[in-house]
Amino acid sequence: MKAKMKSLCFALLASVAGSALADLNVGVVVSATGPAASLGIPEKNTIALLPSTIAGEKVNYIVLDDASDTTTAVKNTRKLITEDKVDVIVGSTITPNSLAMIDVVAEAETPMISMAASSRIVDTTNPKVKWVFKTPQNDIQMSTAIVEHMTSHGIKSVAFIGFADAYGEGWFKEFSKIAEARKLSIVANERYNRNDTSVTGQVLKIIATKPDAVLIAGSGTPAALPQKTLKEKGYKGTIYQTHGVANKDFLRVCGKDCEGTLLPAGPVLVAAQLPDGNPIKKVALDYVTRYEAAHGKGSVSTFGAHAWDAGILLQNAVPVALKKAKPGTKEFKVALRDALEGLKNVTVSHGIVNMSPTDHLGFDQRARVMVKVDNGDWKLIQ
């Protein structure tokens, strides 16, 4: 009898230990401070809204701030993988940091879902990208939307000014390719740093070329600097921004100088204005409602929604992976990567996801709308 009880106790202890080991550990890297803070803070806030269990497994979210710094993003990623033994990485907020993290997750064979925009992050011709997915629309998708709007509104010449890093370079590469194909003349190409406090020299060069329009490829509040300088120096043409500015902080900093600005954005930015038949509207409104209930009316942004969408991808992929392995194992990481790559027709707040071995974003044109800054707010125009 004693031997039988001892055996039962060991079985119970093993069961308890097994449950503890089965917790899903999600490492999150966000730029909650530094120049990209207006993007990273809503992402951090959104992580707190994600479910605490998926398919019956407890989920532990471990959130670290990279301070908008590439070196810190890499350091945080290594810590999360080696010390916290996470099963998946979500992050980082911006393109340079996400690109730098790819080597780390590939080496550790750990799935990663980036919340940054550049198509280079999920360029599957790079074998290391086998482990990398992302939720924001690619710059090439958004470039196409901007070029279509420009050509349909009589714009013939355009000047470009963007960040002097992978975000700006990625945008110029994709935008210039599409613009050239549509016979748009690019008459200036300027750069500035995220921490710069003046772009007067670049703006004067742009104005001297007399472009019909200017495209500013920046993100967050630093993207307001060229726009305010263009207005200050008397530029009267059309100004386009990228989806990297779609938050209230940008509107607050840019103020009246941003009235009339055009940009492509994810549908969640104008969720309430979407037609009732739009398949994304319900999911987008759900996120908006939850975020604003926690942080106040008008506080939602597309950036937090990228984190929300990463959560939706995990809620769909984790149950599939659990059929093959338990969290905390190498086999589970492989199964989770495979499950993410196999996701089909998953509706998120920014679009509908259909992943494949050659597409680790999975969005089509339903993931973008054109909006205009109107009376200090976002207005859907198509």
N, C-alpha and C positions, 0 to 999 in steps of 0.2 A: 504493500500500500504506500509506504514511504517513498519507494523508488518511483511509483506511478505519479505521486504528488510532485516529486522533484522534477520529473520529466515535464509535467504540465507547467510548472513554474518557469522552467527554461524556455518552453514554447511560448509562454506569455511574454517573457522578457524579450525573446527574439522578435516577437510580433511588434512590441512597442518600439524596439530599436529600428526595426524595418520601417515603421511608420515615420520615425524621425528622419531617417535617411531619405525617405520618399518626398520630403518637402522640395518644392520647385524653387530654386534660388535664381532670381533675376537681377543681374547687375545693371545698374542704370548710370550712364555718364551724361551729364547735362552741363551746359554753359550757363550756370545760374548767376554768375558774376562776370565782370569784364564787359567788353564791347557788345557781346551777343546776349547779354542778360535779358533783354526784352523778349528774346526768343526762348531762352532756356527756363526762365521762371515759370511761364505757363506750362511748359513740359513737366517741370518738377511738380507743380500743383496737380497736374493731371494724373501723374503716377499714383498719387494718394487716393484717386477716385477709382482706380482699377480694382477688380475683384480680388478678395483675399484667398479664394480657392478656385481651382480650375479642375473640372472632372473629379472632384473629391480630394484633390491634392492641395495642401496648404501652399500658398505662394508667399515667399519672402522677397520683398523688393529692397535692394541695397543701393541707395542713391548717393553718388559722389559728384561734386562740382569740379569741372576742369578749368574754371575761371577763364574760359574762352582761349585757353593756351594749349597748343598742340602737344608739348612735352608732358604737361600734366594729364592730358587725355590718355596718352599712351601709358603713363605711370599708373593711372587709375584702373585702366583696363587690365594691366598685368596683376595689380593687387586683387581685383575682383576675381580673376581666374585662378590665381595661385593660392591666395589666402582665404578668400570667401567661397571658393569652389562653386562658382555660379554655373548654371546650365546654359545660360544665354545672356548676351549683352544687348541692351537697348541704348543706342546713342552713337555718336554724340550729336550735339545740336547743329554744328556748322561743318562745312565741307572739309576744310583743311584737317580738322581734328578727326573726322570720320575716316578720311583717307589714311591718316597716320596709324589708325587703330587696326587697319586691315591685316598688316603683317602679324600683329599679336594674336588676333583671333584665328588666323589661318594656321599659325604655328601650333596653337593650343587646340585646334579643331573644335572651336566653340562657335555656334551660330551667333550672328550679330544682326540687329535690325537698326539701321541708321535712321536718324531723323533730319538728315541734311539733303540738299537738293541735287548736287552734281551727278550727272549720268556716269561719271568716272567711278563713282562709289560702287556701282553695280555693273561695271563693264565686264561681262562674263568671258571676254577673251583673255582676261587675267585669271589664271588658274586659282589664285588665292581668293577670288571673289566667290568661289564655290560656297563659302561659309557666310556670305554677306547678302543681306536683303535691305530694303529701305521703304519708307512710307511716303516721303514727299515726292511730288511730281518731278520728273527730270527737267533740266533746263531746256532740252531740245523740244519737249512737248509745249512748254510755255513760250519758247521762242517762236514756234509755229503760230501760236495764237496771236502774238504781238504782230508778227509780219502780216498775217491775214488781215488784222485790223488796220494796220498802216496802209496796205495796198488798196484796201476797199474804201479808204477815206482820203485818197489823193496824195498821200505822202510819197515824195520821190527821193528825198535825201535825209539821212539820219546820222547824228553824231552819237558816239558811244563813250560812256565813262563808267568804269567799274572798279571794284576792289582789286588791289594789287596782290591777289592771292588766287588760289584754285577756284574760288567762286567766280571772280571776275573773269579769269581766263577761260573757264568752262563756258560761261555765258557768251563771251565774244566768239569763241570757236563755233558754238552751235548757231548763234544768231547770225553771224556773218555768212555762214554757209547757206542758210535759208534765205537771207536777204539777197545774196548774190543770185541765187536761183530765181528769185522773184523780181530781179532788176531794180532793187533798191540800192541807191548809192550811199556807201558809208564814207562820210567826209571827214570824220575825226575819230580818234581812238585814244582815250586817255585813261590813266589809272590813279588811284589814291589809296592810302592805307586806312584801315578801320579806325585808327586812333588819331588820324590827322584832324587838325582844327581849322585848316584853310585849304580850299581848292580853287582859289581865285585865278591862279596861273592857268590851270587846266580849263576852267570855264571861259576865260577870255579867248583862249585858242579855239574853243568850240564855237563861241559866238562869231568869231571872225570867219568861220566857214559857212555861216548863214544856213544852217540845216532846217528843214521843215519840222523835224522832230529830234528829240534827244532821248536815248534810252540809258537809264541809270541802273547799273547792275550791282546793287549793294543789298545789304539786309539789315533789318532792325533800324534803330534810330540813327546809326551812322549814314544810312542811305539818304537822310534828309539834307545833309550838308550840301551836296551838289545842287539839289533842287532849290534850296533857299538862296544859294549863291547865284544861280541862273536868274532867279526872279530879281534879286538885288541888282544884277547887272543889266536888267531890262530885256531879257529874252522873252519873246512873245509866242514862240512856237509851241507845239504839243509836247508834253513830257510823259514818258512812259517809265514805270518802275517794274520790278520783277515781283514774284510772289514772296520774295524775302522780306517785304515790308508790311505784310498783311496783319498788323496788330494796332491796337489803340495807342500804344506808346509812340509809334511812328506818326500817327495823326496828331498827337498832342505836341510832339517836338516840331513837326513841320508846319503845323497851324494853317493859316490861310494861304501860305505859299504852295500848298498841295492841292488846293481846290482845282478840280478838273483833271487831275492826274489819272492816267489809265494804267491798268495792270491786269495780268491774268492771275487767277487765284483758284484755290480749291472751293468746291460748292459750299462747304461748311461756313465760309465767311459770310455768305448771304443766304443761309439756310431757309430763313422765313420767307424770302422773296422767290424761292424756287417754285416752279409750277407743282401743283399737287401730284401730278403724274410722274414727277422725277423720282427714279428708283432710289436715289441717295438721300432724299429729303428726310425721311423718317429717322434714319440712323444719325444724320447730321443734327437734326433738331434734338434728338435724345442727348447727344453730347453737349450741345449748347445749354440745354435745360439743367443738366447735372452740374456743369461747370459754373454757370451763373448762380445756381442755388448755393454753391459753396463760396463764390468769390464776388458776387454782385452782378447786377444787370449791366450788360455792355462790356463785361470783362473778358469775354471769350476771344480767342485768336486761332488762326489756322495752325499755329505752332504747337499749342497744346493738343490740338486735334491729331497732329502727327504721332504724339505719344499715345493718345487714345486708340488710334488705328493700329499701332504696334501691339497694344493690348488685345485688340480684336483678332489680329493675326495669331497671337499666342493662344487665345481661347479656342481657335479653330484647329490649330496644329498640335497643341499639347495632347488632346484626347487621342489623336492618331498615333503619336509617338509613344504614348503610355501602353499601347497594345504590344509594343516591341521591347520596351526596357523601362527601368525605373530611373527617376531623376537622381543625379549624383554619380552617374556612370558615364563612361565614354560612349557606350552603346546608345544611351538616351540622347546624347548630343547629336550623334549621327542620325538617329531616328527623327529628332526634332528638325534638323536641317532638311532631311528628305520630306518631312511633312509640310514644312513651309514652302518648299519648292513645288509641292503638289497641290497647293491651295487653288481652288477654282470657284468663281462666282461668289466671292466673299464681299459683301457690301460693307464698306467702311465709311467714315464721315467725309472722306475726300473723293471717293469713287468706288469702282467695283474691281476687285483684284482677281486676276488670272495669272498665276505664276507659271513658269516653265524653266527648264535648265538654261535657256538663253534669255530669260526675262525675270529678274529678281525684284522687279517693281510691280509689274502686272497691271498697270493702268492703261486705259484707252482714253479717247477724247472726252468721255463723260466725266473725267477727273479735273476738268478745267472750265472756268467761266471767265468772261471779261467783266471787270467792274470799274467803276469810276468814283473818285472821291467827290462827294456832293454834300455840301453843308456839313462838313466835318465827319461824314460817315461814308460807308461803302454802299454803292448802288449797282445792282445787277443791270448790265446793259445788253447781254446776250446769253 
